Amino acid sequence: MSFLTRRKSVEAAAQAEGSHQLKPTLSWYHLIALGVGAIIGTGIYTLTGVAAGLAGPAVILSFAVAGAVCACAALCYAEMASLTPQAGSAYTYSYVSLGEMVAWVIGWSLILEYTLVCSAVSVGWAGYASGLMEQAHWAIPKALLAGPDAGGIVNLPAVFIALVVTGMLLVGTRESATVNFVLVIVKLVALAGFVALTLPHFDAAHFHPFAPFGYGAHEIDGKKVGVMGAAAIIFFAFYGFDAISTAAEEAKNPKRDLTIGIVGSMILCTIIYMVVAACALGAQPYDVFSKSPEPLAFVLRQLGKPGAASLIAGAAVVALPTVIMVFMFGQSRVFFAMARDGLLPRQLAGVDRRGVPVAVTVLTGVIAAVIAGALPLSDIAALANAGTLAAFIATALAVMVLRRTRPELERPFTTPVVWLIGPAAVLGCAYLFTSLSAKTITFFFAWNAVGVVVYLLYGRAKSRLAA
């Protein structure tokens, strides 16, 4: 069978090979918490300011556009996750529908996405942590609190948190999920407090002019601005539900619980994003707080509430690691699935007695820490978005292909009006991809060019389907 056309069987269960088997330990509420833990994070605590600087008050529309595209993709993910409850997410979905070559490209893109998300959130966490350190008058050289782009040497707090989360994941899947659940509650309480404190200061005048940079995406000084330009960055704030699908093998009742986790977390988080962004914009002009690395805490300080600002920053410091945890979890599972299929060295698919893939978890953590220590948040987020958009397109195509080629399959969840939702997800993601900066798009294709070479030299011959 040609490597361009060979596919895994939809019916084929994940190989139960002892040391290459993940343990089912997660319930539906763990999965919803994983989704909320991933979605509610750097996007709302940090990227709200970045995106407001690109779109002005019209960033509200940017949230709506990115949320609508993600909702279409989420419905496709829910169908594929319930149909194919295996580790690997979009990589696995591509493997059973679009073929091994496409699956490799998507898996390679997911490695880019998840690793860079871990790095980006580490940088976002470091912004809040550094603010608290300065308030406490800790004698830490500023050169160790920022990467080279900001005039420093290394962003040491970002490196620190990436490695700490790596250590937490090595403890065990269920234990990590329980910690995540508790921290998600802390995060939601903090955001509710922000809304309550800013609502009395809401000023509609801050929404004029509404779209100072226009509605389409156009480039200024190497950055795409406007509503769609901001949407391409804000997109980073919404995804996270796809990380739930990487936990498919570890769900106790995947055919039911994956759908609850994916759709439930997406609906809940979209509402939270819209409300918090509106309150921030109503409380302070966008051009004031958009320059801060900790915009929500900055808004509260400007309102004369330094104590509340410290609490919000403290909550971010405590809760943002949940995002790193979920995406590092997801990356390790995609890496695990690719290694188990033979496309990467199979030694990387080994798990310990607690069901944790130790080698890929450590590898992910170290790479994420190095990137976080050196690169700026906006560049990392944009690059992560490129990989995610490719995965979303592949998942929507997978749903439509299997509807045509395998209509007889039992589907515990079916994407409603699939011939509208599927194309909408593909076209929406493709448009957001073109709204990314030229530098980001170039790097994405360069990354995948390297990936294709790796596949042709190693994965093509080592694949378990090559025999």
N, C-alpha and C positions, 0 to 999 in steps of 0.2 A: 504494500500500500504506500502511495506517495506521501511523503511527510507534509505535503501541502494540503492533503485531503483527509488524512487519518484523524479519526475522532474517538473520544471515549464514549461508551454507551451510557445513556441516561440512567438506565436501570442498574448500572454497576455501582455497588456500594463502595464506600471508601475501604481500602484494603485494611483488614484487621490483622496487622502483622506484629503484634506484641509491642516491640519498642517503637513501631511506626503508627501507633493507634492513639488517638486523643480520647479522653474520658468524658462522657456526658454528665456534667455536674451543674448546668445552668438552667434556671426556671425563667418564665416569661418576664417576671419583674426584674431579674438580673439583666435580661436583654434590653428592656426599656431603659433601665439605668445606664447600660452601656451606650445606647443611642443618645440619651440626653447628656451623658457624661462627655461624649465626643462632640455633639453639636453645640451645646452651650459651653463655650470656652473662649478661646482667643478671639473668635468672631465677634462676640458681644463685648468682651472686656477690653479688647485692643483694636481690632479691625474696624469697629464702629467709627473711630476717629480717622483712621486711614481712608476709609471709603467716603466719609463726609467731606474730606479734603478734596476728593476727586469729583464729587457730584453735588456738593452743597446740600441743602435741605431735601432735594430730590432723591437723596440716598434712600428715602422711604420707598420710592418706586424701585430702586435697585434691589432692595430686599424682596419686594414683591415679585420681580422678574426672576431673580435667582431662586426664590422659594417655589415659584410655579414650575420652573424647569426641574428642580429637584423633586417636586411632588410627582411629576410624570415618571421620572427615573425610579423613585421609591416604589411606585406601584409595579413597575417591571421587576425590580429587585425582589419584591415580595412574592411574585409568582415564581421566579426562578429559584429563590431560596427554599420555598416549600416543595418545589418539584425536585430539586437536586440538593438535598441537605448535606453537603460535603464542605470541608474546609476549602478555601481558595477564592470564594466570592466570584467576581466577574471573570477571573482566570478560568475557573471551573466551568462557568456558564458558557464561555467561549469555546472551551474544549469539547463540550458535548454538542455544540450546534454549528460553530463556524470553522472548526478544525484546529490542529495543533499549532500551526504557524501563527495564526491570529491569537490563539490562547497565549503563546509565548510572549508576543508583543504586549498583550494586555497585562500579563503577569509582570513583565519587566516594567511597564508603566506604573503598576500598583506598588512595586518596590520603590520607585521614585516618589509616588504620592505619599505613602505611609511614612517613609523615612523622613521626608521633608516636612510633613505635618508635625511629626514629633519635634523636629528642630524648630519649626516656626512657633509652636506653642511654648517651647522652652524659652525662646527669646521673649515672647509675650509675658511669660511668668517672670522672667528676669527684670522686665521693666517695672513691674509692681514691687518685686522684692527689693530692687535697688532703691526705689522711692522710700520704702520703709526703712532701709538701712541708713539712708541719708537723714531721715527724720530722727532716727535713734542716734545719730552722730557717730556711727561706726567708722573707725579709721581705716577704711579700705580704699586704696588708690583707685581713682576713676578709670585708669587705664585697664583695670581688671574687671570693670563693670560694663564695658562696651567693646564691640568688635572693631576691627580696623576701619570699617566704613564710618563709624562714629568717632574716630580719633583715638580709639583705645587699642589695646593689644589683643585681649581675648575677653569674651563675655563669660566670665567665670561662673556667675550664678546660673546661666543657661546650661553650661556644661554639667554643673553640679546636679541640677534637677533631672536632666536626662539620665544620668547614671543612677540616681536614687530610684527613679521609676523602674529602671531595668532590674534593680535589685528586688523591688516589690513584686514584679512579675515572676521572678524566679521562685518565689515562695509557693505559688500554686494558683491555678485558674479560679477556683471557687473563692479562695481567700482574697485574691485580687479583686474579684467582682464584688465581694461584700464591702471591702474598703471603698471601692468606687461608688457603691450605693449610698453609703453614709456621706461621702464628700459631695455627691450630687445634691443631697438635701441641703447641705451648707450653702452651696452655690445658688440654689433657687431661693432660699431665705434671704440671701444677700441682695439678689436682684429685686425681690419684692420690696425690700427696704429702700433701695434706690428709687424705685417708682414712687413709693409713698413720700419720700423726702423731696423729690423734684416736682411732683404734680402741683403743689401750691405756687411754684415759681414759673409755671408755664406761660410763655409769652408768644402769641401767634405771630408777632412781628419778626421773630427769628426765622420764619419760613419764607421771607421775601428778601431778595428774589429767590424763587423756588428752585430754578435750575440754572444757576449762573454759568455752568459749563456745557449746557445743552443736553439733549437726550441721547444722541448717538455716541459712539465711541470714536474719539480722535486723539491723536498723540501730541503731547506737549512735553518737551524736555525728556523724551524717552518713556513717558508714562501715558497710558490711555486714560483720558478723563471723560466726563459725561456720565449720564445715567447707566448706559450699557458698559462703559469702561469700569465703573465702580461695581456693577453687577458681576463682572468677570472676576473681581477680587473678592467681593462679598460671598460669591459662590463657595469659597473656602469655609465661610461661617456656617453653611447649611449642611454640607455633607458630613457624614459620620454614621448615618444609618447603614451605609454600605459596610462599615466595620462590623455591624451586627451579623451580617451574612457570613463573615469569616468564622463566626463562632458556631456555625451550623452543626458540626460534628459534636460539639460540646453542649448542645441544647438537649434537655431531657425529652421534650416533645417538639421536635423541630418543625413538623408540618403545621402545627398550630401556633407555637410560640414565636417563630421567626416573623410571621405576618404581624402579630400583635406588636412585637418589638419595633419593627421597621416603620409601619404606618403610624402607630401610636406615638413614637418619639418624634416623628416628623411633624405631625399636627401640633403637638404640644410646643415644640421648639419654635415653630413659625410664629405662633401667637406671642410667645415671650419676646422674640426678636423685635417684632413690630412695635410692641408696647414700650420696651426699653429704649429703642432708638428714637421714638417720638418724644419720650420724656427728656432725653438728653438734648435733642435739638430744641425743644421748647424751653429748656432751662438756660441754655447758653448758645450764642451764635456759633455756627459750625466752624468758622475760621479761627475761633479761639481754642476750642478743645481738640480740634483735629490734629494739632501739632504735638499733643501730649502722648507719651507711650502708655499712659494709664488714664484714658479719657474719662471714664466714669468717676474715678476718684478725683480727677481734676475738676470736673463739673461741680462736685460737692464742695471742694475747697473754695471755688469761686463764689459759691452761695453762702460762704461763711460757716461751713459745717466741717471743720477739720477732723473732729472726732469721728463723724460718720464716714468721712473719706478714708480714714485709717482703717475703719472696720471693713469697708468695701475692698480696699487694697489687701487687707488681711485675708478676707474671704477668697479673693483671687489667688493669693499666694497658696492658700490651703487647697483650693478646689481646681485650679487650672491643671494640676498634675493628672486629674482624671482623664483629660483629653489625651495627654501624652500616653497614659496607660492604655487607653482603648486603642489608639492607633498603633502603638508599639505591639500590642496584642495582635491586631489585625495583620500587620506586616509579617510578624513571625509566622502566622498561620498561612499566609499566601506563600511565603518562602518554604514553609513545611510542605505544602501541597505540591509545589513545583519540584521539590527535592524527592518527594515520595513517588512522583511520576517519572523520575529519572532525568528530568530536564536540567536539574542542578545536582551536585554530588549528593548521593543518597545518605551519606553520613550525617548531613544536616537535618535529616528527617527523624533523627533519634530523639526520644523523649525519656525523661527520668521517671522514677516511680510515682511521682505526683501527676504525670501526664503533661509535663512542661517541656516544650522543645528548647532545651537550654542553649545549644550552640547558636541557633538563629536569633534567639532573644538577645543574647550578649552581643552578637554581631550588629544587630539593629541598633542597640543602645549606644554602642561605641561610635558608629558612623553618625548617628543623630547628634551626639554630643559634640563631635568635631565640627559638623556643619553649623550647629547652633552657636558655637563659640566664635565663628568667623564671619557669618553672612547676615545681612539685614533682613528684618521681618518681611518687608514688602516683596523682595525678590524671592525669598523662600516660599511664601504663600502663592505667588503667581506660578512658580514652577510646579508646586504641588497640585494646583488647579488643573494644569495641562494633563497630568496623568489621570486625574479623576474624571475629567471630561471624556477622555478616551475610554475609560472603563464603563462609564454610564452609557455611551453610545453603543458599545459592544453588548451590554446587557439588554438594552432595548431591542437591538437587532436579534439577539438570541431568542427573546420571547417570540418575536414575529416569525423567525425561521422555524422554530419548533411548532408553532401553531400550524404552519403549512406542512412540515415534513412528518410531525408526530402528533396529529390531532387526537389520537386515541389515548394518549397518556392521561393518567389521573392527575388532576391539578387541584390540590387542596385550596389554593387561592388563585383566582383568575383576574388578571388585569382588566378592569372594565373598559369598554369601548377601545379595545387594544389597537385597532387600526387608526384611531385618533391619538391615543396616549403615546403609543410607540413612536410614530413619526414625529410627534411634538417633542418627545424627549431627544430624539436624534437631531432634529433641526435646531432645537433650542441649545443643546450642548455644542453643536457645531458653530452656531453663531457666537456663543460665549467664548469659544476657543479662538475664533478670529478676532475677538475683542481684546485678547491678551496682547502684551507688547511683542514687538518683532523679536526682541532678544529672548523672551521666554519661549516663543514658538520655535525659534532656531535651536535653542538648547534642547527642547523636547525631542525634536527630530534627530538631533545629534546623539542624544542618549539612546534612542531606539535604533539608530544605525549601529551603534556599538552592540546593542542587545542582539540584533539580527546576526552579527558576526559571531557572537558568543554561541548563539543557538546553532548556527551552521557548523561551527567547529566542535561543539560538545553535545548540546541537547538533542540534535537531530539523530545522532547515532546511539546515544545513551537512553533515549526515551524507551519506556516500557512497551510502547506500541511498535517499536522498531523491530522487535523480534519476529 
